[in-house]
Amino acid sequence: MVSKIKASHILIMHTDSQNSRSDISKEKALEEIESIHKQVVDGEISFADAAVKHSDCSSAEGGGNLGEFGKGMMVKPFEEMAFSLEIDQVSEPFESDFGYHIIKREA
């Protein structure tokens, strides 16, 4: 069983997000993360470049890289999605208390 993984993510916050610094609606945030996801999956932009350009997380400047983390270190929906991915797989958009995410498992 894997105890630690490495992953990157893109976060789009909205007005209802925890610790939000965003002024867009939840619906607009969902549209934005779905559009970014499509561009990444279609190969129009790399995951790292999309994170730098769009992510509301402080990890954005590092291409969304969160480094290595184990279970219990992230909010539950994030952890469950991250640990369910294969290496190099990009998640579907999903929601946590912080907004909408997509994750790419790195290792």
C-alpha positions in Angstrom: 0.0 0.0 0.0 1.3 3.4 -0.9 1.8 5.7 2.1 3.0 8.8 0.3 2.5 10.2 -3.2 3.6 13.3 -5.1 1.0 15.4 -6.9 0.3 18.8 -8.4 -3.1 20.5 -8.5 -5.0 23.4 -9.9 -7.5 25.2 -7.6 -10.2 27.6 -8.7 -11.8 29.3 -5.7 -15.2 30.9 -5.6 -17.0 33.2 -3.3 -18.2 30.3 -1.1 -14.8 28.7 -0.8 -13.0 28.4 2.6 -10.4 31.2 2.9 -11.6 32.5 -0.4 -9.7 35.3 -2.2 -12.1 35.0 -5.2 -15.0 37.1 -6.3 -16.4 34.6 -8.9 -19.5 32.5 -8.4 -19.5 28.7 -7.7 -21.0 28.1 -11.2 -18.3 30.3 -12.9 -15.6 28.5 -10.9 -16.9 25.1 -12.1 -17.0 26.3 -15.7 -13.4 27.5 -15.4 -12.0 24.3 -13.9 -13.9 22.2 -16.6 -12.4 24.4 -19.4 -8.9 24.1 -17.9 -9.3 20.3 -17.5 -10.4 20.0 -21.2 -7.4 22.0 -22.4 -5.0 19.9 -20.3 -6.5 16.6 -21.4 -6.6 17.7 -25.0 -2.9 18.6 -24.8 -3.5 22.3 -25.6 -1.6 23.3 -22.4 0.6 21.4 -20.0 -0.7 20.8 -16.5 2.2 22.9 -15.0 1.6 25.8 -17.4 -2.2 25.7 -16.7 -1.5 25.8 -12.9 0.8 28.8 -13.3 -1.7 30.6 -15.4 -5.0 29.8 -13.6 -4.6 28.2 -10.1 -5.7 30.2 -7.0 -3.3 28.2 -4.8 0.1 29.5 -3.7 1.5 26.3 -5.3 0.7 27.8 -8.8 4.1 29.5 -9.2 5.7 26.0 -9.0 3.4 24.6 -11.6 0.9 23.4 -8.9 3.5 21.1 -7.3 2.5 20.1 -3.8 5.5 17.8 -3.3 5.1 14.6 -1.3 2.3 14.0 1.1 0.8 11.2 3.1 -2.7 10.3 4.2 -4.3 12.6 6.7 -2.4 15.7 5.4 -5.0 17.0 2.9 -8.8 17.5 3.1 -10.7 14.2 2.7 -12.0 14.7 -0.9 -8.6 15.8 -2.1 -6.8 12.9 -0.4 -9.3 10.4 -1.8 -9.0 11.7 -5.3 -5.2 12.0 -5.2 -4.6 8.5 -3.9 -7.0 7.0 -6.4 -5.0 8.2 -9.4 -2.3 6.3 -11.3 1.1 8.1 -11.9 0.7 10.8 -14.6 -3.1 10.6 -14.5 -5.1 13.8 -14.3 -8.3 13.7 -12.2 -11.7 14.9 -13.3 -12.7 18.2 -11.7 -14.0 17.8 -8.1 -14.9 20.0 -5.2 -13.5 20.5 -1.7 -14.2 23.2 0.9 -11.5 25.3 -0.9 -13.1 25.3 -4.3 -12.7 23.2 -7.5 -9.6 21.2 -8.2 -7.9 19.0 -10.7 -5.0 16.9 -9.6 -2.1 15.3 -11.5 -0.4 12.5 -9.7 3.4 12.8 -10.3 4.7 9.8 -8.3 
